[in-house]
Amino acid sequence: MSEAAAAGLERYGWDSEWQRVRAQLDLPDSRVGRVGTVGRGHSVVLGAGDEVIAASDSQRSQAAVSPTTGDWVLFSEDPGEGAVIDVVLERRTAIVRRDPAITVTKQTLAANVDVVGILVGLDLPPNEARIERFLVLAADSGAEPVIVLSKGDLLDGSGRLRVRREVASLAPGVDIVETSATEGWGLEDLRRAMAPHRTFVALGPSGVGKSTLLNALVGAPVLAVAEVRDADRAGRHTTVRRELVLMPSGGVLIDTPGLRAVSLWEADLALDEVFSDIAGRADDCRFRDCTHRSEPGCAVLQAVRAGEVDAARLERYQRLWDELAQQSEARAERLRLQSRGRRGVKRRRRVRRRS
């Protein structure tokens, strides 16, 4: 790759480590790009100085992994077929949830993210369970979480402080940034989390003000914005697909559709990380498989009785733990059925050969 091409890719987050990975692949004629958006069977790939629509369906692309927004890919030009993605480079981080349409399949929302911005709108009381769920999603991704309080102009200083304290109790050590896209304050604090060449993804439900805030950060209306119903403060899905946008400062933004369902995927370690106040005490329980509900010698229940752990927080932890356990059982059952089906096919083949 020429120095000019590498310099053109740096604004999207390309660095020497990515170059090292690329050099190990025997595809000298392939070009490098970053996936900006994904459609049916194709991806918009952002290159050193242009945008290319590259095929990424299984019939034409040889990539073992389906590309998602934020992926670095190698693609080649076929005179008859056009651009085709050859390889998806191994992801450094990935935001993954259970596919809402399929019980035992994961869905990657964004790849190679450095900072996950969890947006909490101040037009409604904070939803503790939702915030914790997003925190687990961020912890599982490997990216750095930051909580963004949006629509800050709707509360006075004391109201914002109250919400900030409530949110901080759910996320010890996580940075919290108060913002108002309408009045323009707090944006510089948020931009500091988006150093040049870093990738920031915004997560949150519909109506939380993601696109409005990201437009304010970019300084131009690059993302569509919808009105919020006054009756219930509910928003619509303005963003209909994940989209990568360059920041004037050199950072990269990924906007995502409002997430109604955020089911976790194999996030046991991340769950214990976010709920470390509970998981840490679980080591002292009498039974290793303690569910912290009614078992004798439960250190977590003892902490609840002593006022050291909030009972409602424990219930939210248990709901997430149960969700992951049920998901694990469903995956195991699917594997058993698949294995049984493969054995049946082999038996039928043996019978046909004998006959």
Residue pairs with C-beta under 8 A, 6 or more apart in sequence:
1 19
1 22
1 32
4 48
5 32
5 48
6 14
6 19
6 48
7 48
8 47
8 48
8 49
9 32
9 33
9 34
9 47
9 48
10 197
11 197
11 246
11 250
11 252
12 34
12 46
12 244
12 246
12 252
13 34
13 112
13 197
13 198
13 199
13 252
14 32
14 34
14 72
14 197
15 197
18 72
18 89
21 89
21 90
22 32
22 74
22 89
25 74
25 87
27 74
27 76
27 86
27 87
29 76
30 74
30 75
30 76
30 86
30 87
31 47
31 52
31 74
31 75
31 76
31 77
32 47
32 48
32 72
32 73
32 74
33 45
33 46
33 47
33 52
33 54
33 72
33 73
33 75
34 45
34 46
34 70
34 71
34 72
34 73
34 244
35 43
35 44
35 45
35 46
35 67
35 68
35 69
35 70
35 71
35 72
35 73
35 111
35 244
36 43
36 44
36 45
36 46
36 51
36 69
36 243
36 244
37 43
37 44
37 69
37 241
37 242
37 243
37 244
38 44
38 56
38 67
38 68
38 69
38 241
38 242
39 241
40 57
41 55
41 56
41 57
41 60
42 53
42 54
42 55
42 56
42 57
43 53
43 54
43 56
43 67
43 73
43 85
44 51
44 52
44 53
44 54
45 51
45 52
45 53
45 54
45 73
45 75
45 83
45 85
46 244
52 75
52 83
53 82
53 83
54 61
54 73
54 75
54 82
54 83
54 84
54 85
55 61
55 81
55 82
55 83
55 84
55 85
56 63
56 66
56 67
56 84
56 85
60 81
60 84
61 84
61 85
61 86
62 84
62 86
62 87
63 73
63 85
63 86
63 87
63 88
64 88
65 88
66 88
67 73
67 85
67 88
68 94
68 108
68 109
68 110
68 111
68 242
69 109
69 110
69 111
69 242
69 243
69 244
69 254
70 110
70 111
70 112
70 113
70 199
70 201
70 244
70 254
71 88
71 89
71 91
71 111
71 112
72 88
72 89
72 112
73 85
73 86
73 87
73 88
73 89
74 85
74 86
74 87
74 89
75 83
75 84
75 85
75 86
76 83
76 84
76 86
77 83
78 84
91 111
91 112
92 112
92 142
93 111
93 112
93 113
93 114
93 141
93 142
93 143
94 108
94 110
94 111
94 112
94 113
94 141
94 142
95 108
95 109
95 110
95 111
95 113
95 116
95 137
95 138
95 141
95 143
95 201
95 203
96 106
96 107
96 108
96 109
96 137
96 140
96 141
96 265
96 266
97 106
97 107
97 109
97 137
97 259
97 261
97 262
97 263
97 264
97 265
98 105
98 106
98 107
98 263
98 264
98 265
98 327
99 105
99 106
99 107
100 107
100 261
100 263
103 327
103 330
104 327
104 330
104 331
104 334
106 265
106 266
107 265
109 201
109 203
109 242
109 256
110 201
110 242
110 254
110 256
112 199
113 141
113 143
113 199
113 200
113 201
113 254
114 143
114 144
114 198
114 199
114 200
115 143
115 144
115 145
115 146
115 193
115 194
115 198
115 199
115 200
115 201
116 134
116 137
116 138
116 141
116 143
116 144
116 145
116 146
116 200
116 201
116 203
117 146
117 147
117 148
117 190
117 193
117 200
117 201
117 202
117 203
118 131
118 134
118 135
118 138
118 145
118 146
118 147
118 148
118 203
118 204
119 148
119 150
119 202
119 203
119 204
119 208
119 209
119 210
119 213
120 126
120 131
120 147
120 148
120 149
120 150
120 163
120 167
120 204
120 208
121 150
121 151
121 204
121 207
121 208
121 209
121 233
122 149
122 150
122 151
122 152
122 154
122 155
122 159
122 160
122 163
123 151
123 154
123 228
123 233
124 233
126 163
126 166
126 167
128 166
128 170
128 312
128 313
128 316
129 316
129 319
130 205
130 262
131 147
131 167
131 170
131 171
132 170
132 274
132 275
132 316
132 320
133 262
133 264
133 320
134 203
134 204
134 262
135 145
135 170
135 171
135 174
135 274
136 264
136 267
136 270
136 271
136 273
136 274
136 320
137 203
137 262
137 264
137 267
137 270
138 144
138 145
138 203
139 145
139 267
139 270
139 273
139 274
140 264
140 265
140 266
140 267
140 269
140 270
143 201
144 193
145 171
145 174
146 174
146 175
146 176
146 177
146 190
146 193
147 167
147 171
147 174
147 175
147 176
147 177
148 176
148 177
148 179
148 190
148 202
148 213
149 160
149 163
149 164
149 167
149 176
149 177
149 178
149 179
150 179
150 180
150 181
150 204
150 208
150 209
150 210
150 212
150 213
151 180
151 181
151 182
151 208
151 209
152 160
152 178
152 179
152 180
152 183
152 185
152 186
153 180
153 182
153 183
155 163
160 178
164 176
164 178
167 176
168 174
168 176
170 313
171 274
175 193
177 186
177 189
177 190
177 193
178 186
178 189
179 185
179 186
179 187
179 189
179 190
179 213
180 186
181 187
181 209
181 212
181 213
181 215
181 216
182 212
184 216
187 216
187 217
190 213
190 217
191 217
191 247
191 249
191 251
193 200
194 200
194 217
194 247
194 249
194 251
194 252
194 253
195 250
195 251
196 249
196 250
196 251
197 250
197 251
197 252
198 251
198 252
199 251
199 252
199 253
199 254
200 251
200 252
200 253
200 254
201 253
201 254
201 256
202 210
202 213
202 214
202 253
202 254
202 255
202 256
203 256
203 259
204 210
204 258
204 259
205 235
205 258
205 259
205 260
206 234
206 235
206 236
206 237
206 238
206 257
206 258
206 260
207 228
207 233
207 234
207 235
207 236
207 258
208 235
208 258
209 235
210 239
210 255
210 256
210 258
211 223
211 224
211 225
211 226
211 238
211 239
211 255
212 225
214 222
214 223
214 245
214 253
214 255
215 221
215 222
215 223
215 225
217 247
217 253
218 245
218 247
218 248
218 253
219 248
222 245
223 238
223 239
223 243
223 245
223 255
224 238
224 239
225 238
226 235
226 236
226 237
226 238
227 236
228 234
228 235
229 235
235 258
237 257
237 258
238 258
239 255
239 256
239 257
239 258
240 257
241 257
242 254
242 255
242 256
242 257
243 254
243 255
244 252
244 253
244 254
245 252
245 253
245 254
245 255
246 252
246 253
247 253
263 323
263 327
264 270
264 271
264 320
264 323
264 324
264 327
265 327
266 324
266 327
266 328
267 324
268 324
271 279
271 317
271 320
271 321
271 324
272 279
273 279
275 313
275 317
277 309
277 313
278 292
278 300
278 309
278 313
278 314
278 317
281 299
281 300
281 303
281 309
282 290
282 292
282 299
282 300
283 299
284 299
285 292
285 295
285 297
285 298
285 299
285 300
286 295
286 296
286 297
286 298
287 295
287 297
290 297
290 298
290 300
291 318
291 321
292 298
292 300
292 301
292 314
292 318
293 301
293 318
294 301
295 301
300 309
300 314
303 309
304 310
304 311
304 314
